[in-house]
Amino acid sequence: MNKKPSFDGMSVDELWQLHEELSQVLSVRLTSEKRELEKRLAQLRREKQVRQPESAEPRSAPRERRNYPRVFPKYRNPAQPSETWSGRGKQPRWLTAALKTGHKIEEFVIGKREASESPRHRRT
């Protein structure tokens, strides 16, 4: 690199000329760097497009959802017997509110007596 020029000894016209030269050099360098980056980006996009059809084929046809067994309810709201919860996922509001008031979750368990009364578990 060249020695640092002394700006104090330069006139305004000389400083302005230096500014214009620097601006021109910077503009040329930035433009060339931008072109190089755009070439690299285009090359990466082409590489991705070459690889993408191989991995995109399975995605084009949606997979069928796996059959999961039915989950039976484990908890019942005594105030509203139609409201039940299987114990999976977020707790329902009625159960959360009851637990906050001091009830225990065991109080809401659907007992064997209720389960045996359901037609699914009844023997014929």
C-alpha positions, 0 to 999 in steps of 0.5 A: 500500500502507498503511504497515507496521503496528507489531507491537511496539505491538500486543497479542496479541489484536490480533495474533491478529485481524490473523492471522485477517483475513490468513488469510481474505483469503489463503484467498479470494485463493488460492481465486479464483486456483485457480478461474481456473487450473482454468478455464484448464486445462479450456479447454486440455484442451478445445482439446487434445481438439479437435485430438487426434482429427485427429492420433490417427487415424493412430496408431489403426491400427499401421503395417506395419513396413518391410521391411529387407534381410537383413544377413549376418554379417561376423564369426564366433567361431572357437571356436563357428562358429555365433556370428556378428555382422553388425557392427551393434548392440552387439558380442557378448560373445565378440567383446568378450572376444577384443578385450580379450585382444589379438585384432584384429577383422580376425581374426574377419572372415568371409573370401571363401572362407567366403562363397563356400562358402555355398549363397547365393553358389554358382553352379549 
